[in-house]
Amino acid sequence: MTDDIELRAYHLYLGRGATHGHDLDDWLEAERQMLEGIRKNKASLRLALAFGLLKEPADR
């Protein structure tokens, strides 16, 4: 996941015109965006399970 955050932060950096001095801001924003995406996917999965669109994985 760290690699994904690093890549997203780099894209944010490029999106700002590659100006220096905002590395921590870019990293934290990238991290926030990644975690938000995970939360949304988790919520979608819960809804799919609740409505029977997916079967819950068997206990291992």
C-alpha positions as CSV (number, residue, x, y, z in Angstrom):
1,M,0.0,0.0,0.0
2,T,2.9,2.3,0.6
3,D,3.9,2.1,-3.0
4,D,0.3,3.1,-4.0
5,I,0.5,6.1,-1.6
6,E,3.9,7.1,-3.0
7,L,2.6,7.0,-6.6
8,R,-0.5,9.0,-5.7
9,A,1.6,11.6,-3.9
10,Y,3.8,11.9,-6.9
11,H,0.8,12.5,-9.1
12,L,-0.4,15.2,-6.7
13,Y,3.1,16.7,-6.9
14,L,2.9,16.7,-10.7
15,G,-0.6,18.1,-10.6
16,R,0.6,21.1,-8.7
17,G,3.2,21.8,-11.4
18,A,6.0,19.9,-9.6
19,T,6.6,22.7,-7.1
20,H,8.8,21.6,-4.2
21,G,8.1,22.0,-0.5
22,H,4.7,20.2,-0.2
23,D,5.9,16.6,0.1
24,L,4.3,16.0,3.4
25,D,1.0,17.6,2.3
26,D,1.1,15.4,-0.8
27,W,1.8,12.3,1.1
28,L,-1.0,12.9,3.7
29,E,-3.5,13.8,1.0
30,A,-2.5,10.6,-1.0
31,E,-2.9,8.6,2.2
32,R,-6.3,10.1,2.9
33,Q,-7.5,9.4,-0.7
34,M,-6.3,5.8,-0.5
35,L,-8.0,5.1,2.8
36,E,-11.2,6.7,1.6
37,G,-11.2,4.4,-1.4
38,I,-10.7,1.4,0.9
39,R,-13.6,2.5,3.1
40,K,-15.9,2.9,0.0
41,N,-15.0,-0.5,-1.3
42,K,-15.6,-2.1,2.1
43,A,-19.0,-0.4,2.3
44,S,-19.9,-1.7,-1.2
45,L,-18.8,-5.2,-0.2
46,R,-21.0,-5.1,2.9
47,L,-24.0,-4.0,0.9
48,A,-23.4,-6.7,-1.7
49,L,-23.2,-9.3,1.1
50,A,-26.3,-7.9,2.8
51,F,-28.4,-8.2,-0.4
52,G,-27.1,-11.6,-1.2
53,L,-25.2,-10.5,-4.3
54,L,-22.0,-12.2,-3.0
55,K,-21.5,-15.2,-0.7
56,E,-19.4,-14.7,2.4
57,P,-16.1,-16.5,2.2
58,A,-16.0,-19.8,4.0
59,D,-14.0,-19.9,7.3
60,R,-10.5,-21.1,6.7
